[in-house]
Amino acid sequence: MSKTDRILEALMGGDELTAKQMKSRFSVGNPAEVVRQLRFQGFAVYTNARTNSKGETKNFYRLGTPSRAVVAAGYRALAQAA
């Protein structure tokens, strides 16, 4: 199983991961590239920023369901490319 597959499995299981967690848990060198690959494969990977009590902001990646507007925009883009 590839690193991308393992991250996808974790996201499908409901985990929310930071880039740092992806690096440490899955030995990924470039977490942003893994997220990009998953998005190009059609998975709706969302980024949520959270600020803790110390004022530090961290980005968490999660798997979600795209809105109808996003799906419609994708179909419009495909239609224009053809």
C-alpha positions, -999 to 999 in steps of 0.1 A, spaced: 0 0 0 14 34 -10 17 64 14 -10 81 -5 -33 51 -1 -26 50 36 -33 87 41 -66 83 21 -75 54 43 -69 75 74 -90 104 60 -118 80 50 -118 67 86 -126 102 98 -91 114 108 -82 150 104 -45 154 97 -20 182 97 9 183 73 32 176 103 12 145 112 13 132 76 51 136 77 55 118 110 29 91 107 33 82 71 68 94 63 56 117 36 81 143 23 56 167 7 21 165 23 8 192 0 16 171 -31 -2 141 -16 -33 162 -10 -30 176 -46 -29 140 -59 -59 130 -39 -78 160 -52 -69 152 -88 -82 116 -82 -115 131 -74 -115 131 -36 -129 162 -18 -101 170 6 -108 201 26 -85 223 46 -97 237 79 -77 263 98 -80 262 136 -65 286 161 -57 274 196 -57 293 229 -21 305 223 -31 321 190 -13 295 168 -31 285 137 -29 250 122 -44 236 90 -62 203 92 -70 182 62 -102 162 61 -123 143 36 -157 157 29 -186 158 4 -184 184 -23 -213 208 -27 -235 208 -58 -218 241 -69 -184 225 -68 -195 195 -89 -213 218 -114 -181 239 -117 -161 208 -125 -185 198 -152 -185 233 -167 -147 232 -167 -147 198 -185 -172 210 -210 -150 241 -219 -119 220 -223 -136 197 -248 
